[in-house]
Amino acid sequence: MFSHVMVGVKDLEVSKTFYDAVLGTLGIGPGVANKSRYFYRSPTGAFGITLPINGEPATHANGSTIGFAMQSPEQADAFHAAGLANGGTTCEDPPGWREFPTGRIYLAYLRDPDNHKICAAHRPAN
């Protein structure tokens, strides 16, 4: 459905360190530089961080969440731990299983160094 997601950041290198760590737990290599941006590519899409092109301050989108697909609860926990170790902060409930009408999902929420809310989400096969 999506080709890419990009978020604005205040300090490109601080955010690169954070995303290199959390996305590294998914087997995604370090961000690739492109002007004042870094891109992380997977076979199904791309995630990018950028200094805002318009020169205005970067702000987080209140109410938004960017979810990253995990292969297992253990991978979600590793993603969450890598984020905490690299400038992220935990938010929402602690990592764990949540029950929804559509089934169980393992979720681990973080705020990145710029306060963007991200989520490690594992949906077991039905």
MDAnalysis code that builds the backbone (N, CA, C; Angstrom):
import MDAnalysis as mda
import numpy as np

u = mda.Universe.empty(378, n_residues=126, atom_resindex=np.repeat(np.arange(126), 3), trajectory=True)
u.add_TopologyAttr("name", ["N", "CA", "C"] * 126)
u.add_TopologyAttr("resid", np.arange(1, 127))
u.add_TopologyAttr("resname", ["MET", "PHE", "SER", "HIS", "VAL", "MET", "VAL", "GLY", "VAL", "LYS", "ASP", "LEU", "GLU", "VAL", "SER", "LYS", "THR", "PHE", "TYR", "ASP", "ALA", "VAL", "LEU", "GLY", "THR", "LEU", "GLY", "ILE", "GLY", "PRO", "GLY", "VAL", "ALA", "ASN", "LYS", "SER", "ARG", "TYR", "PHE", "TYR", "ARG", "SER", "PRO", "THR", "GLY", "ALA", "PHE", "GLY", "ILE", "THR", "LEU", "PRO", "ILE", "ASN", "GLY", "GLU", "PRO", "ALA", "THR", "HIS", "ALA", "ASN", "GLY", "SER", "THR", "ILE", "GLY", "PHE", "ALA", "MET", "GLN", "SER", "PRO", "GLU", "GLN", "ALA", "ASP", "ALA", "PHE", "HIS", "ALA", "ALA", "GLY", "LEU", "ALA", "ASN", "GLY", "GLY", "THR", "THR", "CYS", "GLU", "ASP", "PRO", "PRO", "GLY", "TRP", "ARG", "GLU", "PHE", "PRO", "THR", "GLY", "ARG", "ILE", "TYR", "LEU", "ALA", "TYR", "LEU", "ARG", "ASP", "PRO", "ASP", "ASN", "HIS", "LYS", "ILE", "CYS", "ALA", "ALA", "HIS", "ARG", "PRO", "ALA", "ASN"])
u.atoms.positions = np.array([
    [0.811, -1.189, 0.000],
    [0.000, 0.000, 0.000],
    [0.859, 1.259, 0.000],
    [1.979, 1.245, 0.729],
    [2.822, 2.434, 0.832],
    [4.131, 2.208, 0.073],
    [4.643, 3.279, -0.529],
    [5.951, 3.171, -1.162],
    [7.043, 3.574, -0.183],
    [6.736, 4.573, 0.675],
    [7.726, 5.032, 1.647],
    [7.051, 5.865, 2.739],
    [7.775, 6.012, 3.817],
    [7.391, 6.911, 4.905],
    [8.616, 7.757, 5.205],
    [8.422, 9.063, 5.385],
    [9.525, 9.960, 5.712],
    [9.097, 10.808, 6.895],
    [10.028, 11.012, 7.838],
    [9.758, 11.891, 8.975],
    [10.829, 12.962, 9.054],
    [10.415, 14.141, 9.476],
    [11.347, 15.236, 9.686],
    [12.043, 15.087, 11.023],
    [13.321, 15.434, 11.046],
    [14.118, 15.324, 12.271],
    [14.879, 16.631, 12.515],
    [15.257, 16.842, 13.774],
    [15.994, 18.048, 14.152],
    [17.495, 17.853, 14.008],
    [17.989, 16.674, 14.348],
    [19.417, 16.366, 14.284],
    [19.578, 15.078, 13.483],
    [20.029, 15.216, 12.264],
    [20.103, 14.089, 11.341],
    [20.977, 12.954, 11.875],
    [22.103, 13.269, 12.462],
    [23.018, 12.218, 12.926],
    [22.498, 11.516, 14.178],
    [21.859, 12.238, 15.083],
    [21.252, 11.606, 16.262],
    [20.159, 10.645, 15.813],
    [19.320, 11.088, 14.891],
    [18.244, 10.222, 14.396],
    [18.789, 9.047, 13.608],
    [19.856, 9.255, 12.842],
    [20.469, 8.141, 12.107],
    [20.963, 7.078, 13.080],
    [21.607, 7.490, 14.152],
    [22.077, 6.526, 15.150],
    [20.908, 5.714, 15.702],
    [19.808, 6.376, 16.032],
    [18.617, 5.712, 16.553],
    [18.054, 4.717, 15.528],
    [17.803, 5.175, 14.309],
    [17.185, 4.306, 13.300],
    [18.138, 3.234, 12.781],
    [19.430, 3.498, 12.727],
    [20.381, 2.427, 12.390],
    [20.235, 1.283, 13.393],
    [20.082, 1.638, 14.671],
    [19.980, 0.615, 15.719],
    [18.655, -0.141, 15.649],
    [17.530, 0.566, 15.619],
    [16.250, -0.153, 15.659],
    [15.992, -0.908, 14.365],
    [16.308, -0.309, 13.228],
    [16.064, -1.005, 11.961],
    [17.097, -2.096, 11.712],
    [18.262, -1.971, 12.341],
    [19.258, -3.041, 12.274],
    [18.739, -4.337, 12.877],
    [17.836, -4.241, 13.870],
    [17.257, -5.456, 14.459],
    [16.363, -6.176, 13.462],
    [15.988, -5.513, 12.369],
    [15.167, -6.122, 11.313],
    [16.019, -6.586, 10.140],
    [17.332, -6.440, 10.268],
    [18.223, -6.827, 9.182],
    [18.371, -5.762, 8.112],
    [17.950, -4.549, 8.400],
    [18.065, -3.447, 7.447],
    [19.367, -2.712, 7.729],
    [20.135, -2.482, 6.681],
    [21.435, -1.839, 6.821],
    [21.331, -0.384, 7.238],
    [22.470, 0.221, 7.563],
    [22.490, 1.626, 7.962],
    [21.885, 2.528, 6.895],
    [21.386, 3.674, 7.341],
    [20.796, 4.631, 6.413],
    [21.788, 5.067, 5.345],
    [21.278, 5.243, 4.134],
    [22.086, 5.679, 2.997],
    [21.835, 7.172, 2.791],
    [22.913, 7.952, 2.788],
    [22.814, 9.406, 2.671],
    [22.331, 9.825, 1.291],
    [21.497, 10.873, 1.291],
    [21.032, 11.515, 0.067],
    [20.732, 12.963, 0.449],
    [21.695, 13.839, 0.227],
    [21.609, 15.246, 0.624],
    [21.392, 15.329, 2.128],
    [20.335, 15.991, 2.581],
    [20.089, 16.130, 4.021],
    [19.074, 15.082, 4.492],
    [19.225, 13.860, 3.965],
    [18.322, 12.753, 4.286],
    [19.108, 11.458, 4.418],
    [18.483, 10.490, 5.075],
    [18.967, 9.113, 5.073],
    [17.787, 8.222, 4.733],
    [18.044, 7.202, 3.902],
    [17.001, 6.248, 3.530],
    [17.369, 4.845, 3.979],
    [16.357, 4.119, 4.417],
    [16.463, 2.710, 4.815],
    [15.537, 1.950, 3.878],
    [16.083, 1.002, 3.139],
    [15.283, 0.294, 2.133],
    [15.114, -1.173, 2.499],
    [13.925, -1.669, 2.181],
    [13.627, -3.091, 2.316],
    [13.000, -3.537, 1.006],
    [12.777, -4.824, 0.820],
    [12.145, -5.279, -0.424],
    [10.726, -4.738, -0.613],
    [10.096, -4.264, 0.451],
    [8.698, -3.835, 0.343],
    [8.493, -2.333, 0.481],
    [9.546, -1.558, 0.673],
    [9.366, -0.116, 0.793],
    [10.579, 0.559, 1.386],
    [10.415, 1.841, 1.681],
    [11.519, 2.632, 2.220],
    [11.032, 3.505, 3.359],
    [11.947, 3.764, 4.284],
    [11.713, 4.677, 5.390],
    [12.819, 5.713, 5.330],
    [12.472, 6.984, 5.514],
    [13.478, 8.030, 5.441],
    [13.384, 9.014, 6.581],
    [14.526, 9.611, 6.890],
    [14.587, 10.718, 7.838],
    [15.189, 11.896, 7.092],
    [14.701, 13.104, 7.402],
    [15.146, 14.275, 6.658],
    [15.122, 15.525, 7.514],
    [16.032, 16.440, 7.214],
    [15.871, 17.792, 7.711],
    [14.779, 18.405, 6.838],
    [13.821, 19.127, 7.411],
    [12.743, 19.679, 6.588],
    [13.275, 20.551, 5.444],
    [12.786, 20.291, 4.261],
    [13.241, 20.998, 3.066],
    [12.909, 22.485, 3.135],
    [11.792, 22.826, 3.792],
    [11.380, 24.225, 3.839],
    [12.154, 25.049, 4.867],
    [13.085, 24.416, 5.600],
    [13.890, 25.134, 6.569],
    [13.195, 25.405, 7.899],
    [11.928, 25.042, 8.001],
    [11.191, 25.208, 9.251],
    [11.590, 24.102, 10.224],
    [11.327, 24.284, 11.527],
    [11.667, 23.241, 12.502],
    [10.875, 21.948, 12.256],
    [11.521, 20.842, 12.491],
    [10.848, 19.544, 12.411],
    [9.948, 19.389, 13.632],
    [8.762, 18.863, 13.419],
    [7.840, 18.577, 14.515],
    [7.271, 17.185, 14.307],
    [6.854, 16.551, 15.394],
    [6.234, 15.237, 15.283],
    [4.742, 15.408, 14.999],
    [4.165, 14.379, 14.449],
    [2.739, 14.397, 14.127],
    [1.963, 13.824, 15.312],
    [1.325, 14.688, 16.070],
    [0.571, 14.255, 17.232],
    [-0.579, 13.350, 16.786],
    [-0.684, 12.178, 17.391],
    [-1.727, 11.222, 17.042],
    [-1.302, 10.214, 15.994],
    [-0.126, 10.380, 15.430],
    [0.347, 9.461, 14.393],
    [1.247, 8.389, 14.995],
    [1.254, 7.222, 14.359],
    [2.156, 6.134, 14.722],
    [2.675, 5.505, 13.447],
    [3.960, 5.200, 13.421],
    [4.552, 4.461, 12.311],
    [4.841, 3.067, 12.833],
    [4.217, 2.067, 12.222],
    [4.372, 0.678, 12.655],
    [5.348, -0.072, 11.777],
    [6.268, -0.794, 12.417],
    [7.234, -1.634, 11.712],
    [6.879, -3.089, 11.974],
    [6.787, -3.887, 10.917],
    [6.409, -5.299, 11.024],
    [7.549, -6.125, 11.590],
    [7.236, -6.941, 12.575],
    [8.205, -7.818, 13.228],
    [7.896, -9.272, 12.907],
    [8.928, -10.109, 12.906],
    [8.761, -11.534, 12.650],
    [8.385, -12.305, 13.911],
    [8.635, -11.715, 15.095],
    [8.379, -12.421, 16.352],
    [8.307, -11.416, 17.492],
    [7.748, -11.829, 18.636],
    [7.798, -10.963, 19.816],
    [9.237, -10.662, 20.237],
    [10.130, -11.628, 20.090],
    [11.525, -11.418, 20.457],
    [12.171, -10.325, 19.605],
    [11.834, -10.301, 18.320],
    [12.370, -9.253, 17.452],
    [11.800, -7.891, 17.864],
    [10.531, -7.854, 18.231],
    [9.919, -6.607, 18.712],
    [10.624, -6.128, 19.977],
    [10.930, -7.043, 20.880],
    [11.644, -6.679, 22.109],
    [13.044, -6.158, 21.805],
    [13.731, -6.765, 20.841],
    [15.071, -6.313, 20.455],
    [15.004, -4.917, 19.837],
    [14.012, -4.670, 19.001],
    [13.775, -3.359, 18.385],
    [13.571, -2.314, 19.482],
    [12.694, -2.628, 20.435],
    [12.379, -1.724, 21.547],
    [13.632, -1.447, 22.376],
    [14.384, -2.475, 22.717],
    [15.600, -2.312, 23.515],
    [16.643, -1.476, 22.776],
    [16.791, -1.714, 21.477],
    [17.747, -0.931, 20.683],
    [17.337, 0.534, 20.660],
    [16.055, 0.782, 20.574],
    [15.570, 2.161, 20.598],
    [15.864, 2.847, 21.915],
    [15.600, 2.162, 23.027],
    [15.872, 2.740, 24.348],
    [17.362, 3.018, 24.537],
    [18.201, 2.146, 24.008],
    [19.648, 2.303, 24.151],
    [20.221, 3.399, 23.255],
    [19.408, 3.904, 22.327],
    [19.910, 4.883, 21.358],
    [19.079, 6.153, 21.306],
    [18.585, 6.576, 22.455],
    [17.928, 7.873, 22.539],
    [16.419, 7.873, 22.483],
    [15.791, 6.707, 22.377],
    [14.342, 6.637, 22.368],
    [13.787, 6.549, 23.780],
    [12.494, 6.762, 23.891],
    [11.809, 6.614, 25.174],
    [10.585, 5.733, 24.978],
    [10.291, 4.939, 25.992],
    [9.135, 4.062, 25.901],
    [7.860, 4.877, 26.065],
    [6.790, 4.433, 25.471],
    [5.499, 5.090, 25.629],
    [4.402, 4.032, 25.542],
    [3.195, 4.434, 25.870],
    [2.053, 3.518, 25.924],
    [2.311, 2.454, 26.985],
    [1.677, 1.309, 26.849],
    [1.876, 0.206, 27.785],
    [3.217, -0.460, 27.507],
    [3.735, -1.250, 28.459],
    [4.979, -1.979, 28.197],
    [4.798, -2.935, 27.014],
    [5.893, -3.329, 26.350],
    [5.773, -4.289, 25.252],
    [5.015, -5.535, 25.705],
    [4.151, -6.015, 24.844],
    [3.406, -7.220, 25.185],
    [2.241, -7.456, 24.241],
    [1.534, -8.547, 24.510],
    [0.379, -8.936, 23.706],
    [-0.813, -8.045, 24.022],
    [-1.555, -7.675, 22.980],
    [-2.812, -6.925, 23.129],
    [-3.895, -7.736, 22.431],
    [-5.063, -7.739, 23.013],
    [-6.209, -8.436, 22.425],
    [-7.100, -7.434, 21.701],
    [-7.417, -7.726, 20.452],
    [-8.294, -6.892, 19.638],
    [-9.370, -7.777, 19.019],
    [-10.471, -7.198, 18.580],
    [-11.501, -8.019, 17.925],
    [-10.965, -8.807, 16.727],
    [-9.895, -8.288, 16.108],
    [-9.303, -8.950, 14.940],
    [-8.253, -9.984, 15.320],
    [-7.940, -10.108, 16.625],
    [-6.958, -11.094, 17.079],
    [-5.896, -10.485, 17.969],
    [-4.919, -11.306, 18.327],
    [-3.819, -10.887, 19.188],
    [-2.704, -10.242, 18.364],
    [-2.096, -9.201, 18.935],
    [-0.951, -8.536, 18.318],
    [0.050, -8.229, 19.430],
    [1.321, -8.479, 19.162],
    [2.381, -8.113, 20.098],
    [2.871, -6.728, 19.697],
    [2.822, -5.768, 20.627],
    [3.174, -4.382, 20.333],
    [4.219, -3.858, 21.303],
    [5.143, -3.060, 20.774],
    [6.156, -2.391, 21.587],
    [6.317, -0.965, 21.047],
    [5.897, 0.015, 21.825],
    [5.888, 1.411, 21.392],
    [7.087, 2.185, 21.919],
    [7.576, 3.110, 21.074],
    [8.683, 4.007, 21.416],
    [8.410, 5.397, 20.863],
    [9.054, 6.371, 21.449],
    [9.179, 7.699, 20.857],
    [10.630, 7.827, 20.419],
    [10.850, 8.274, 19.168],
    [12.219, 8.461, 18.685],
    [12.779, 9.767, 19.250],
    [14.031, 10.120, 18.949],
    [14.611, 11.341, 19.521],
    [13.844, 12.623, 19.179],
    [13.023, 12.607, 18.129],
    [12.223, 13.776, 17.759],
    [10.769, 13.654, 18.196],
    [10.467, 12.646, 18.992],
    [9.148, 12.417, 19.578],
    [8.145, 11.785, 18.612],
    [8.591, 11.270, 17.461],
    [7.699, 10.514, 16.584],
    [7.381, 9.194, 17.281],
    [6.118, 8.799, 17.270],
    [5.750, 7.526, 17.889],
    [5.894, 6.413, 16.860],
    [6.680, 5.396, 17.224],
    [6.865, 4.238, 16.364],
    [6.465, 2.991, 17.141],
    [6.143, 1.949, 16.399],
    [5.668, 0.725, 17.029],
    [6.269, -0.486, 16.331],
    [6.744, -1.415, 17.132],
    [7.153, -2.728, 16.640],
    [5.934, -3.636, 16.801],
    [5.416, -4.162, 15.697],
    [4.173, -4.930, 15.739],
    [4.369, -6.324, 15.141],
    [4.005, -7.350, 15.917],
    [4.043, -8.722, 15.432],
    [2.633, -9.283, 15.433],
    [2.194, -9.707, 14.250],
    [0.893, -10.365, 14.099],
    [1.148, -11.819, 13.774],
    [0.802, -12.709, 14.695],
    [1.043, -14.134, 14.424],
    [0.152, -14.632, 13.286],
    [0.621, -15.656, 12.607],
    [-0.184, -16.257, 11.533],
    [-1.452, -16.856, 12.127],
    [-2.518, -16.753, 11.390],
    [-3.798, -17.309, 11.872],
    [-3.884, -18.780, 11.625],
])
